[in-house]
């Protein structure tokens, strides 16, 4: 994240601020909170892209026109320890100071709870800020329903839906729509030694993270600067993927190479005071587009009207997808 962009957006917010006595202090506080929030939410954004991009196919071949499949899938993604917390030093901060330390390690959205406090000054008053909590689990696992519909010209429409999954006080869900188009039809007129397809999809990963409310309060002021009780993360992902598959008797082996473009809408929840409103305006900077890549390896077994599939995806994380697909007609 570019520092000049951060400062520019901060000044746009300051023009509407009610904190006019110490504008420089406010600028520095918001910049520090943006730095912490960026590192806090980034692993969840990366994990959501990996989860939402998995399981869109088990073959590069498409359904025949008006044919329908209904599938039940499950994703499982483990968090490496490096994604559950991050280090921060006092030297990186403009106004905030780590209490009783020069550096500390605090949770990301994928981590747990740790009582780390930062002190800062605003309009001559001393305030404290507690590091945010994470969802406090070692992995994300969720089931989802996926429906495929064969269209014209070896094209397939795919829709997925996942119900809300609760973790302690938090919950998350994933929704998506995709299109797969077979490319082998343009290269092989008769027998096809391999199936090749292009797949694109849009997914929304909706994470609602809630924790015990805490206040940004000064020692000499009974009115808190802000009360924060959670964060809302909407991670959007556009997937562009080249898929290849080969059928051997009752088995189909598949592989894919994918490129993702993603962005997040991130905001904190709590009171509707001016400071939290300012902070959420600054956090809009986190919506800048990110890029990532992943590879898939999968195998599917066919019997009667059923397909049993498994797929392993590797990128910033490793995700395992297992699914059962029923061909309706």
N, C-alpha and C positions, 0 to 999 in steps of 0.2 A: 504494500500500500504506500503510495507516494505521499511524503510528508506535506508537500505544497498543496495537494488536493485536500488533505485533512484540514489544514489551516484555513483554506479558502471556504470550505463548507462550514467550518466553525464560525467564521465571521458572518456568513449569511444568517446563521442562527442568532448570533449576538445582536444583530440589528433589531430583532424582535424581543430581546431579552428584557426582563425586569431587573436584572443584576447590572446596574450601570456604574456602581461605585468602583468596582475592581474588575474591569473587563479582562485584563491580562491574566489574573488569577483564574477566572472562569474559563478562558481559552485554554490554559494549561491543564486544568482539571479535566475538561472534556476531551482533550487530546490524549491524556493519560488513560482515561476510561475507554476511549476508542481502541487504543493499543491493547489493553487487557481484554476487551470484548472480542477483538479480532482473533487473538490467540485462543480465547475460550471457545468460540463457536466453530473455528475452522475444522477441527477433527470431525465434528458432527456433520458438517457439510460434505466432507470427503466420504464419510461412511454412508451417508444417505445416497450419494451418487452411485456408490458401488452396489448398495442393496437394490435401488430402484432400477438399475440397468441390467440386473441378472434375471435369467429365466425367460427371456422373451421368445425363445425358439428352442426346439429340439432337433430341427432339420432345416436345411436351406430350401427344401421342397415346400411348396405352398399347397393349401387346400384347394380341391376342385371348386368350381363355381357353386356358391350357395351351400357348400358343405360347412358343418359347424362342429367345433370341439369345445368341450368344457373341461377345465383343468383345475385341480387343487394343488398349489405349490407351497413350499415352505423354504424360507431363506434363513441361513444362520451365518452370522459374521462375528468373529472374535476381535476384541480390541487389543492390540499390542500395548505394552506398558508405556511406550513412547507417545501414544496418542491420548493417554488418560490424564496427563499433567504437563505443565510447561514451566520453565524457569524464567524469572524476571529479576532484573537488577535495579537498584536505586538509580544508577547512572542512566538508565533508559527513560526515567520518568522526569517530568518537568515540575510538577507540584506535589504529587503524591509521594509519600515516604513510607517504605516498609517498616512497620513497627518492630523495633528491637533487632533489626537485621539489615545487612547490606544487600542480600539477595534472598529469594525464597522460591519454592516450588508449589504451585497452586493447581487445582483441578481444572480440566477442560469440561465441556458438556458431557464427555464420556467418563469422567472420573467420579469421585465420591465427594465427601464433605471434609473440609479442612478449615479450621478457624484461623485464617490469616487476615490481619488487619493492615490497612493503609491509613495514614493520617495526611490531611491536607488543610490548607488555609483558604478561606473565601471571605472577602469583605472583613478581614481582621478576625474572624472567628475560626476556631479549630474544629475540624470535622473528622470523623472516621468512616472508613468504607471497608466492608468485609468482602473478601473474595467470594465469587458465586459458587454454588454447589453444582455438581453434575448429577447424572441419572443413577450413578452408583450401581453399575452392573458390568460384568465382564464381557457381555456380548449382546447383540440384537438378534432376535429370532421372531419371525412373524409368518403367519399363513396368509395366502391371498388367492382369490379366485380369478381365473383368466379365461376369457372366451375368445375363440378365433372364428372368423367368418371368411370363407373363400369368395373372392370377387373376380372381376374380369382380368384377362391377360396375366394369369398366374400371380395375382396380387391377393394379399391376405390382410384383413383388418383385425387388430388385436386390442382387447380392452382388459384392464385389470383393476381389481378393487381389493383393498385390505381393510378390515374393520379396525377400530381403535384398539391398540394393545396397551395395557396399563403396566407401568413399572413404578411401584410405590405411589407417589402423588402425581406422577407424570404419565403422559400417554403419547403415542405416535401412530400414524397411519400413512399409507402410500396409495396413490391413485395414478393411473397412467393410460395412455392410448398410443398404439404403434401401428406401423404399416410395414409389411415385408413384401418385396417384389423379387421374383426369381429372374436371375440374369442368364442362367444356362440356356434358356430358350433362344437366346440370340447367338449363342456359340455352337450349339449342338442341335441339329435338325432331327436326328433319329435317336439312337441310343446315347445316353448321357453317362460318361464315366464318372462324373462328379456333379453334384448340385451346388450352385453358387447363387447367393442372393444378397440384396442390399436391404438393410432394416434400419428404420428410424423410429424414434419414439420420444414422447414427452412424459415426464413423471413429476409428481409433486410429493415430496416427503414432508409431512406435517408433524413437527415435534412441539409438544406443549410441556414445558418443564416448569414445575412449581415447587417452591420450598417455603420454609417458615419465613414470614415477613421480617425484614430488618430495616432499620431506619438510618438514614444519613443525618445525624444530629450533632450539633455542636454542644460543648460543655456549658455555654452561656446562653443557650436559646432553647426554650421549651418547644418551639415549633420545628419539626424535622424538615430538613431540606428536601427529602424525598423518602418514600416508603416503597421498597421493591420486594415483590413476592414471587417473581417468576420471569421466564423469558419464552418468547414464541419464535420458533424457527421454521420458516417455510423455505425448503430447499427445492429449487427448480432445476431440472436436468434435461438437456436435449442430447439424445444418443444417436450416433451415426455409426453403423456397423456393417462390415463385410463378413458374410457367413459362408462357410463351405461344409458340406456333409457328404458322406458316402454310406450307402446301405449294403450290409452283408447279411443275407438271409433275414433273420428276425431282429437284427441289430442295425442301428444307425449311429455312426460315429460323426461327431461334429466339432467344429472349431470356429472361433470368430475373433476378429480384431476390431476394437471399438475406440471411438473418439467421443469424449463427452465435453459439452459446454454447460456450465452450471452457474447459478447465481442464487443468492439467498435474500429473503426478506426477514430481517431480525429486529425484534423490539423487546423492550423490558416492560413488564406489567407491574402495576402498583397504584399509587395515588396519581391523580391527574394534575399535580402541581407543575409550576413552570420549569423546574429543573429537570424533571423526568421527561417532560415534553421536549426540552432542548436536547437532552441526551439521545432520545429516540430519533430526532432529526439528524443528529450527527451519525448515528448508527446506520442510517441509510447508505452511507459510503460502503458498508460491507456488502452491498448488493452488486459490486463490480464482478464481471464475468471471470470465471476460472476455467482452466482446461485440464483434462486428464485423459489417460489412456488405460485400457485393460485388455486382457486376452481371456478367452474362454476355451475350455475343453469339456466335451460332454459325451455321454453315451445313453442311448435309448433302446429299450427292449420292447418289441411289438408282440402282442398276442390278442386274438379276437378283436374286440373294438377298443382295446386299451393300449396305452403306451406308458411305460414306466421310465422316467428320465432322471438323470443326475448331471449336474454341471458345476464345474469348479471355475471360479473367476478370480483373476489376480491383477491387482493394480496397487493403489495406495493401501488397500486391505485385501484380505483373502475371503471370499464368500462362497459358501456351498449352497446350491439349490437342488431340491429334490421335488419331483412332481409326478402326479398321476393324471393322465390325459384320457378323456373318454370321447370317442368319435360318435356323434349322435346320428349322422346319416352319411 
